[in-house]
Amino acid sequence: MASDMDCVVTLTTDKAKQVYRDSNGQQQVLPLDSIFRRSLPEWNRPLPHVRGSSNYSPTGNPVYARDMLLFPTEGDNCKLVFGMLLGDTLILDDLDCANRYRQEVVKYTHCPTILTRSGDRIRSNGKFGGLQNKAPPLERMRGAVFAAPLPLAFHSLTTQIEQLQQYRQAVLKHTQAKGDLSLQLQHGQTEEMKVKHRECREAETQLRVIEERLGMTPTQYNMPPSPATMLLTELSTPPARTATSRRAGARAAAAASASPALSAPVVNGTNNTSGTTSSPRTRRGAPVAAEDVRSSKRTRR
């Protein structure tokens, strides 16, 4: 069948002609509607030695070559094609078993072509030997060979392997991100970063004091906690706390840092410690010293 391995099978002769024209006559084709089906062998036909003699027990495990094929799809059409190509070709273990089998079968019926699992062939006329009756090496077949179909578990195992690979990549990324976070937290606990955090908090306090002196109401400068304050809160949070508790702690720390400026507003450079709270109009109308204005501009820059 080496010369038939590249044959294209079509359902109709018209389609076969189209393939022939498209390939400029280089592609051999086989239309199914041109096969004489009466000449095809019966697919479940018994072996020749069974039809002739029931007392003979052959060696070599004889079997029809067509019985070695499995058709995942298009079973009827595949049986039609390979029934025509293979006919009643038999397969036995080796050349000695094939010759003994043929000697017994020809006593009462015709013996078809016999192929051996070692790569030899005995033609239907009894001729064997030579390069013409020897299977070529697989290297010369260029992949045009039959193989067993993939098992049913192949696709599920392939999917599981892909999922495991994706999970491995996710674990590696998680480990890398965790290491980067640990380095950042360690860097945030250095003395230099602590000084920067302290300077940032002092600048935030000064900014709120200046905004109060400019007459801004608490609702106008209700600022969220700065990144430095949030990082400091994160560093001081115990590892066992959840994300929700950490966010609640950050909001509580921000409210605590802003509460002194809101409870004791500064008016005209002095704290208003009296029981009555001045109105927004009184604070907006209070004079502001020139030094405070310059300090506010430097802080904003």
Beta strands, then each sheet from edge to edge (+ up, - down):
strand 1: 8-10
strand 2: 29-31
strand 3: 63-64
strand 4: 90-92
strand 5: 114-116
strand 6: 121-122
strand 7: 266-267
strand 8: 270-271
sheet 1: 1+ 2+
sheet 2: 3+ 4- 5- 6+
sheet 3: 7+ 8-
end
